[in-house]
Amino acid sequence: MARKAFKMFLNKGAEAEYKKRHEETWPEIKNLLKDAGVSNYSIFLDEETNILFGVLHYDDEIRYQNISLQPIMQKWWDYMKDLMETNEDNSPKSADLTEVFYLK
């Protein structure tokens, strides 16, 4: 099982709507993630900087990478693009984080 941590960048004033949309995450998105072997997925918000911190586990690199190719994920990105910094394909701008400590 691999772990990944990353950050994304929420627009100021979009905090409540971002939380609301994730409370109502589409079942198709949840199923896509689970079917791709993703588990223990959390997103945290640093309210001082509006930086989102995500951490997840996944069991297969190729299945994890293929999530971004799925039409339902691209539709989700389009739905979320007004709330955060995005790339040209509407995927969230993100930066991987380097692990410096892990207690198992």
C-alpha positions as CSV (number, residue, x, y, z in Angstrom):
1,M,0.0,0.0,0.0
2,A,1.4,3.4,-1.0
3,R,0.6,6.7,0.6
4,K,0.5,10.1,-1.1
5,A,0.2,13.6,0.3
6,F,-0.4,16.7,-1.7
7,K,-1.6,20.3,-1.5
8,M,-4.2,22.2,-3.5
9,F,-5.2,25.9,-3.5
10,L,-8.7,26.9,-2.5
11,N,-10.0,30.3,-3.6
12,K,-10.7,32.8,-0.8
13,G,-14.4,32.8,0.2
14,A,-15.0,29.3,-1.3
15,E,-14.4,27.4,2.0
16,A,-18.1,26.7,2.9
17,E,-19.0,25.7,-0.7
18,Y,-16.0,23.4,-1.0
19,K,-17.0,21.6,2.2
20,K,-20.6,21.4,1.1
21,R,-19.7,19.8,-2.2
22,H,-17.5,17.3,-0.6
23,E,-20.2,16.4,1.9
24,E,-22.3,15.6,-1.2
25,T,-19.6,13.9,-3.2
26,W,-21.2,12.0,-6.1
27,P,-21.4,8.3,-5.5
28,E,-19.8,7.8,-9.0
29,I,-16.7,9.6,-7.7
30,K,-16.5,7.6,-4.5
31,N,-16.9,4.3,-6.5
32,L,-14.2,5.4,-9.0
33,L,-11.8,6.1,-6.2
34,K,-12.6,2.8,-4.4
35,D,-12.4,0.8,-7.6
36,A,-9.0,2.3,-8.3
37,G,-7.7,1.1,-4.9
38,V,-7.9,4.4,-3.1
39,S,-8.6,4.3,0.7
40,N,-8.2,6.4,3.8
41,Y,-8.6,9.6,1.7
42,S,-8.8,12.8,3.7
43,I,-8.6,16.5,2.7
44,F,-7.8,19.1,5.4
45,L,-8.0,22.9,5.1
46,D,-5.4,25.3,6.5
47,E,-7.8,28.3,7.1
48,E,-4.9,30.8,7.4
49,T,-3.6,30.1,3.9
50,N,-6.6,28.4,2.2
51,I,-4.3,25.5,1.3
52,L,-5.9,22.1,1.1
53,F,-3.9,19.2,2.3
54,G,-4.8,15.8,0.9
55,V,-3.5,12.4,2.0
56,L,-4.6,9.0,0.7
57,H,-3.5,5.4,0.4
58,Y,-3.6,3.4,-2.9
59,D,-2.7,-0.1,-3.8
60,D,-1.7,0.2,-7.5
61,E,0.1,3.1,-9.2
62,I,-1.3,2.5,-12.7
63,R,-4.9,2.3,-11.5
64,Y,-4.3,5.4,-9.4
65,Q,-2.9,7.4,-12.3
66,N,-5.8,6.3,-14.6
67,I,-8.3,8.0,-12.3
68,S,-7.6,11.3,-14.1
69,L,-8.5,9.8,-17.5
70,Q,-12.0,8.9,-16.4
71,P,-14.9,11.1,-17.7
72,I,-16.6,11.2,-14.3
73,M,-13.4,12.6,-12.8
74,Q,-13.2,15.2,-15.5
75,K,-16.8,16.1,-14.9
76,W,-16.0,16.5,-11.1
77,W,-13.1,18.8,-11.9
78,D,-15.4,20.9,-14.1
79,Y,-17.9,21.1,-11.2
80,M,-15.1,22.2,-8.7
81,K,-13.1,24.6,-10.9
82,D,-14.8,27.7,-9.7
83,L,-13.7,27.0,-6.1
84,M,-9.9,26.5,-6.6
85,E,-6.9,27.1,-8.7
86,T,-6.9,24.8,-11.7
87,N,-4.9,23.7,-14.7
88,E,-6.1,24.1,-18.3
89,D,-7.9,20.7,-18.2
90,N,-9.7,21.9,-15.0
91,S,-7.8,19.5,-12.8
92,P,-6.8,21.1,-9.5
93,K,-3.4,22.7,-9.3
94,S,-1.6,20.5,-6.8
95,A,1.9,19.9,-5.5
96,D,3.1,16.6,-4.0
97,L,4.5,16.8,-0.5
98,T,7.6,15.0,0.7
99,E,7.2,12.8,3.7
100,V,9.7,13.6,6.5
101,F,8.2,11.5,9.3
102,Y,5.9,8.5,9.6
103,L,4.9,6.6,12.8
104,K,3.3,3.3,12.0
